[in-house]
Amino acid sequence: MTTYYQQVAVSANKARRAFRVQIDNPASAAPSVLYVEEDVLRLPDGSVQTLGMVGNVSAPLADMAQVINLIDPGTLLPTGQSTTVGAVYLALVSHYMALATARDQELLP
């Protein structure tokens, strides 16, 4: 059996989450999304410890009519609502334009 320096037994819940979401939006192809995953430990005191990257999931955003069934991010339970890939894309483009416009207004003399 391997012994580790300062090893301590803890009670925790291990979970996997997407800690980074990357949207590629090339001018000459369909956009795509990449979710980079990490494992985390939720400790009894409420703190969270990251264990590092474990993988990723990616997909093209070619079918803008594809339905996404929404879940509550706190519970991961279905909300009973849905949206489409196109609606999410529309929101992200709109968010970008709002941020870029605000930034550009701050740069004006």
Helices and strands as residue ranges (DSSP letters): E 13-24, E 32-42, E 48-60, E 67-71, E 78-84, H 85-107
